[in-house]
Amino acid sequence: MNRAIVTRTGLLLALLASGSVFAAKSADTVPYRYGMPLDIARVISIDEPNPLTCETIQAKMTYVDTSGEKKSVTYLKESSACASS
């Protein structure tokens, strides 16, 4: 019985710890503001949803700045469906 409680407690703690890691990663992403200076040396990825209709979506760009630090910024843009409309 004690072993089961210890195992469940360990699993719960691991789950809580992984949740806080995900929260910390998403907190590093900042929303873009018009005129905000960006120091981009290299773009790592651009992630965005792919809706079938023309609409405004939120994209996320992950990049490395000139000091080698990895950063992320979110911004609004038209979906790729707008190009064919």
GUDREN-883931 format. One record per residue (C-alpha): y, x, z. Coordinates in pm, 1 decimal. Each point is the difference from the previous one (the first is absolute). Layout:
N
        c2        c1        c3
         Y         X         Z
...
//
This chain:
85
        c2        c1        c3
       0.0       0.0       0.0
     246.0     279.7      89.4
     -80.4     183.0    -322.8
      86.4    -310.8    -205.0
     335.1     -35.1     177.8
      82.1     367.1     -55.7
     -94.5     -27.5    -368.4
     211.5    -313.6     -51.2
     293.2     155.5     183.7
     -26.4     312.5    -217.5
      -6.8    -208.2    -317.1
     299.0    -202.8     115.0
     198.4     314.9      79.5
     -88.3     149.2    -339.8
     113.7    -319.2    -172.7
     328.4      -4.7     190.1
      60.8     366.3     -74.6
     -60.5     -46.5    -372.8
     240.2    -295.0      -3.5
     276.3     209.8     152.1
     -59.6     270.2    -262.3
      49.4    -255.7    -276.9
     313.4    -129.3     169.7
     139.0     352.4      23.2
     -64.4      63.3    -370.6
     174.9    -318.2    -106.8
     294.4      75.7     229.6
      64.4     319.7    -200.0
      79.9    -207.9    -309.4
     367.6     -87.2     -24.8
     155.3    -269.7    -218.9
     232.7     130.0    -270.6
     368.6     -87.1      35.8
     240.2      17.8    -294.4
     161.6     343.0      -8.2
    -254.9     151.9     237.9
     -48.5     368.2     -86.3
    -358.7      91.2     -90.5
    -118.2     361.7       4.8
    -302.5     -21.9    -231.6
    -175.3     319.6    -106.2
    -327.4    -163.3    -112.2
    -123.6    -359.0     -19.5
    -349.8     -43.5     145.0
     -55.1    -368.4     -76.7
     164.6    -331.3     -78.9
    -183.7    -304.8     131.6
      90.9    -353.5     -98.7
    -164.4    -340.5     -29.8
     -83.3    -120.7    -350.5
      83.8    -372.4     -18.4
     -61.7    -191.8    -321.4
     345.7    -158.5       3.4
     344.2     152.4     -33.3
     136.3      38.7     352.4
     166.6     244.7     236.6
    -254.1     213.4     185.6
       9.7     267.3     268.1
    -122.3     341.5    -113.6
     -69.3     306.1     215.1
      63.8     356.1    -115.4
    -155.7     290.5     188.6
     155.4     336.9     -70.8
      53.5     355.0     126.6
     356.9     114.5      64.6
     137.1     349.2     -69.3
     -93.2     115.9     350.5
    -365.1     -97.8     -59.6
       3.1    -308.7     223.4
    -193.4    -307.5    -117.5
     208.7    -321.2       4.8
     -25.0    -359.8    -119.4
     258.0    -253.4    -108.0
     -35.4    -365.2     -99.1
     220.6    -165.5    -259.8
      30.0    -322.8    -195.4
     -63.0     -16.2    -374.8
    -108.9    -238.4    -273.4
    -374.5     -28.3     -50.4
    -154.6     140.3    -317.4
     -58.8    -357.9    -119.1
     376.8     -24.5     -59.9
     -18.4     258.8    -278.5
    -217.1    -225.1    -216.1
     209.7    -313.6      63.8
//
